[in-house]
Amino acid sequence: MNPMPGVEVMSLPGRDPDVLTTSELAAKLGLSPQTVRRMANAGQIPALKTGRDFRYSWEAVRHVLRQPRDLPGEPADEPTDDPPGSGAPPAP
């Protein structure tokens, strides 16, 4: 049974079903192949460059995309009392 109706995923003998092409990953994520390539080039998703294209591990991509992200405007780290760039050591 195909888990995604309307999306054909090739099954070649000896091919790991966890390894996807850009088009296959784009179909699974509901994105364009160009967006998936941009995400790979930006390091937002794990990818292996193969010639001119990429290969992706479905499990690795799912793991990364499920991780919580810092929201814009929220501090990434705990705030300190020292102004940025003051060079003061952190308080104990």
C-alpha positions, 0 to 999 in steps of 0.5 A: 500500500502506498502511504501517500496516494498520488505520489509514486515512489520508485522501488529499485532492487537494492535501493534503501527505501529510507534514501530519497531523491530531492523530488521524492522528499519534496513530495513527502513534505508537500514542498517544491524540489527547489525549496528542498534544495534551498533547505539542503544548501542552507543546512536546514536539513541533512543531505548528501551531495551526489553530483549536482543533486542531493540524497536525503535520509527520510528518518534524519530529515524527520528527526531534524524537522521535529526539533523545536526551533527558536522563534524570532524575537526570543532570546536563543540563550539565557540573558546576562546582566552584562551588555553584549561585547563588554568582555566581562566574565559571566557571574557565578 
